[in-house]
Amino acid sequence: MTQRTSPNMGEFLHLRGQNLSKGEPIALPLVQSSMYHLPGLPEDFPNYGRVSNPTWTQLEHALAHLEVAPCLCFPSGMAAISAALFATLKAGDRLLVPADGYYVTRILSSQFLAKFGVEVVERDTAEFTEGGFDGFSVVFLETPSNPGLDLLDMSAIASAVRDAGGITICDNTTLTPLGQRPLDYGVDIVVSSDTKSMAGHSDALMGHVATRNPEIFNAVEEWRKFSGCIPGPQEAWLLHRGLETLDVRYDRMCTSAALLAERLANHPAVKSIRFPGLENDPAHALAKTQQIRFGFLISFTLETEAQAEEFINSCALLRPTTSFGGVHSSAERRARWGDAVDPAFIRLSVGCEPVEELWQAFSEALERVSKEPTVSS
Ligand SMILES: *Cc1c(COP(=O)(O)O)cnc(C)c1O
């Protein structure tokens, strides 16, 4: 079994400080330059802004501390996912993706990779292991799945895929390296949308790839260099700043989510709920074996679409928005994007507000919607 790792968060906050010379800024400098002063031989120096940037390098140093693995930063989660897929797949390969995971990964695969001769196979999270993994070059995992919050057994799947000669990629966006550590369970590559709770302030899109496999790392780095799919220094800087409070924000969000999930589960207006931290959730037992935290996303269903809309739009402490992981609690009906869920299904992202204020706002909104006559939708 792979060694279990966990980042030391005190050390994390002093990563930069430990290597400073007298007079250097404590905060990370934002280096906005496409060119570097480069007389003579260019080896081992930053040479061009598409290839390297000191702000990215510092960000990647911080990300590597969190993942306990070398990392490469990208301008969005999808850029990181594209890099991982394009760097590992070739014509004739088969790729397995979850049918109920983040939908853009499926579109990217079926619309672009398929055109280059990659056979794309989709399976539901609940039946992911059925049929085995023979003949798959790459198996893409998302656990918990977004938005259904079903789980995949990372350790069992990673070893089955490896035995069959393939590699695994896990999208760890919803839990972050503080909530789940796929590389320690034998997964080859972690991809993440750092647009969500990693950056955490809803003001930047970013992503990263983490892997302990040097060949894969080089391939992903070359993809970035040659595709030109690179982050702007300003976004890299914003993510670095967000990471400094990740531990505090994430702890608050997960702790609040656990309490709110218990209360929502017992509320008469809530028809059903999924949260891996609930004792009677179908994913609870597996979550306890492979997650450090149960996360800050709660999926629940009210009676009707109209009730769900009203709850989201009338709750004082909820922003109606797609995307999640910000300091502000937010929610949306996933059916509006065509996810295969009940029209009254709500994905709730618990933010950093004090939990009792949140509960008060939620219960007031639930009270309001349940008083209204039930119109069938
Ligand atoms: C948002 C998200 C992505 C895509 O990230 P962007 O930063 O929007 O490109 C990928 N996977 C999951 C699970 C996501 O939630």
The ligand as an SDF file (V2000), in Angstrom:
LIG
                    3D

 15 15  0  0  0  0  0  0  0  0999 V2000
  -15.7320   23.1120  -11.7510 C   0  0  0  0  0  0  0  0  0  0  0  0
  -15.2430   21.7320  -11.9350 C   0  0  0  0  0  0  0  0  0  0  0  0
  -14.3730   21.4160  -12.9640 C   0  0  0  0  0  0  0  0  0  0  0  0
  -13.9290   22.4420  -14.0010 C   0  0  0  0  0  0  0  0  0  0  0  0
  -13.1840   23.4630  -13.4510 O   0  0  0  0  0  0  0  0  0  0  0  0
  -13.0290   24.9320  -14.1240 P   0  0  0  0  0  0  0  0  0  0  0  0
  -12.0870   25.6040  -13.2100 O   0  0  0  0  0  0  0  0  0  0  0  0
  -14.3970   25.5350  -14.1720 O   0  0  0  0  0  0  0  0  0  0  0  0
  -12.4950   24.7020  -15.4910 O   0  0  0  0  0  0  0  0  0  0  0  0
  -13.9130   20.1100  -13.0560 C   0  0  0  0  0  0  0  0  0  0  0  0
  -14.3130   19.1700  -12.1890 N   0  0  0  0  0  0  0  0  0  0  0  0
  -15.1660   19.4220  -11.1940 C   0  0  0  0  0  0  0  0  0  0  0  0
  -15.5680   18.3420  -10.2680 C   0  0  0  0  0  0  0  0  0  0  0  0
  -15.6660   20.7150  -11.0400 C   0  0  0  0  0  0  0  0  0  0  0  0
  -16.5220   20.9660  -10.0590 O   0  0  0  0  0  0  0  0  0  0  0  0
  1  2  1  0
  2  3  1  0
  2 14  2  0
  3  4  1  0
  3 10  2  0
  4  5  1  0
  5  6  1  0
  6  7  2  0
  6  8  1  0
  6  9  1  0
 10 11  1  0
 11 12  2  0
 12 13  1  0
 12 14  1  0
 14 15  1  0
M  END
$$$$
